[in-house]
Amino acid sequence: MLYDEWHANEWVFMQLKEIVEIIEGKVLSGCVWETVEIQGGCGADLMSDVLAAAQPHALLLTGLCNPQVVRTAQMADVAAIVLVRGKVPAQEVIDLANNECVPLITTPYGTFELCGRLYKAGLPSLERRIASGQDE
Amino acid sequence: MSDDAEPRRVMTDADAHNISRVEELSYELKISDVMTRNILTLTPDMQIVEVLEQFRQMRISGAPVVADGKLIGIISLEDLIRAMERGNSHARARSYMSTDVTTVRSYDSVVTALEAFGRLRLGRFPVVDETGRLVGILTKGDITSGTLKALQRDYQAEEVRRYRASHLFEDIVSDRTSLILRYRIEQGDFTRGGQASSFIKRALLRLGANAQLARRCGIAIYEAEMNLIIHTTHGGVIWVEIEPNQISMATIDDGPGIPDVNLARKAGWSTATAEVREMGFGAGMGLKNIERCVDEMNIESKIGEGTRLDMKILLLPEESFRETGS
């Protein structure tokens, strides 16, 4: 069927707007976030894991909500940050995200539930796999 | 158009520029640039309830009906409501779909689709390619977001053009020209942690570095910056030298020094406190991450004197900070 052919041949892009609906999220910051395109997901609470594993244009699911999350996202070209379990960061973090144009979203769900919902909706993983013994 | 009640407003140059750019884009962008590609197609034998369930799952309000690879109709929520009202929820899609389908062509410009939307008052058009094959679907929302995205791309290209400082390397003659950036990093300053790295990454992008190169440098220097904040006695200095064909970065501090450099380079080895770990750092992956991002890495450390971390990235010919004559 045509539908499957497209899935096999094309990069999957999901609009952030669609993702926000799926995770029942609330957008805390971000300039023009509606048109941000997401190519996949990545979940981590260790910032070094994000820097090592997340590929560009990923959505980051994390339980951390300090300024470093925004900085880490910026360095790793993460497209948007989802704070799990209803976390809302301090105003300074929201301000930083606004200044750096990083969409920051909070959702009532936990990481497992969110991964499931997004995977089911067709969002693939953008986590680089660890090669045997060493990365890369 | 000529509504007298509308207060007259003087159009600024910026307005004129923006309007004309959006208009220009509607001619420049092809329908294939903005359409939705991953679409749901239905078969004519599907029941109305099944179609409704698909719409609900995909969060859409209409889809093309395809038989033997050919587009034979289109069905929308309104058609489904019509079927439900008559109590025909188990009827086939073919009975309620519109067969008079207006398609648009993927290779036409967006402006032709805008005209069609204005003329026909439809919510969506199936998009076909040169051979008449269905390749996507187009809504007004697709056009809006496609145009916004194109404007964003414009803006980014403009930023690189405006700040593009790489001509320095062409205009200034010396045996070896370089640009040096220096930053002072305070110990324990988590609030501003990463700011210097952010400035460095932006500087590289403005110099015309590609996204991948900027990302490699950004990740390496960010890990190194966090090390200065977490592990040093008095903070330290970040030093970055940009040359046309290489980027050298270093962090220098005055203590306490690393007792065993080889051990520190091992993945997972860490001396970070619980507080630092709570912030998502100190997993002992920093130096490993840096190593992965740079071409050369060197650490010199003496207890009581301090640590110097040197990182070097060699630029590929196509990444070089020189005008390529364009």
Contacts between the chains, C-beta under 8 A, distances in Angstrom:
chain1	res1	chain2	res2	distance
A	1	B	41	7.0
A	2	B	41	5.5
A	2	B	66	6.5
A	2	B	69	7.2
A	2	B	134	6.6
A	3	B	38	7.7
A	3	B	39	7.0
A	3	B	40	6.3
A	3	B	41	5.5
A	6	B	37	5.8
A	6	B	38	5.3
A	6	B	39	7.3
A	7	B	38	6.4
A	10	B	37	5.6
A	10	B	38	6.5
A	12	B	38	6.8
A	15	B	145	7.1
A	18	B	59	7.0
A	21	B	59	6.8
A	32	B	148	6.6
A	32	B	152	6.9
A	34	B	145	7.0
A	34	B	148	8.0
A	35	B	145	4.7
A	35	B	148	4.8
A	35	B	149	5.3
A	35	B	152	7.3
A	37	B	149	7.8
A	45	B	280	5.8
A	46	B	280	5.4
A	46	B	281	7.8
A	46	B	283	4.7
A	46	B	285	7.3
A	47	B	226	7.9
A	47	B	279	7.8
A	47	B	280	4.1
A	47	B	281	5.7
A	48	B	223	7.1
A	48	B	280	8.0
A	48	B	281	7.0
A	48	B	283	5.0
A	48	B	285	3.6
A	48	B	286	5.9
A	48	B	289	5.7
A	49	B	283	7.1
A	49	B	285	7.0
A	51	B	219	4.9
A	51	B	222	7.1
A	51	B	223	6.6
A	51	B	285	7.9
A	51	B	289	5.2
A	52	B	285	6.2
A	52	B	288	7.5
A	52	B	289	5.2
A	52	B	292	7.0
A	56	B	211	6.9
A	56	B	215	6.8
A	62	B	280	7.8
A	64	B	279	7.0
A	64	B	280	4.7
A	66	B	190	7.1
A	66	B	279	5.5
A	66	B	280	7.4
A	67	B	190	7.1
A	67	B	191	5.9
A	67	B	193	7.0
A	67	B	194	7.3
A	68	B	190	6.9
A	68	B	193	6.0
A	68	B	194	6.2
A	68	B	226	7.6
A	68	B	279	6.1
A	68	B	280	6.3
A	68	B	281	7.1
A	69	B	280	7.2
A	71	B	193	6.7
A	71	B	194	3.0
A	71	B	195	7.6
A	71	B	197	7.1
A	71	B	198	6.4
A	71	B	222	6.7
A	72	B	194	7.3
A	72	B	222	7.2
A	72	B	280	7.7
A	74	B	194	7.6
A	74	B	198	5.9
A	74	B	201	7.3
A	74	B	218	7.6
A	75	B	194	7.2
A	75	B	197	6.2
A	75	B	198	7.6
A	75	B	201	6.6
A	75	B	215	7.2
A	75	B	218	4.2
A	75	B	219	5.2
A	75	B	222	4.5
A	76	B	215	7.1
A	76	B	218	8.0
A	76	B	219	6.4
A	77	B	211	6.6
A	77	B	215	5.4
A	92	B	191	6.8
A	100	B	198	7.1
A	122	B	38	7.6
A	134	B	267	7.7
A	135	B	288	7.2
A	135	B	292	6.6
A	136	B	292	5.4
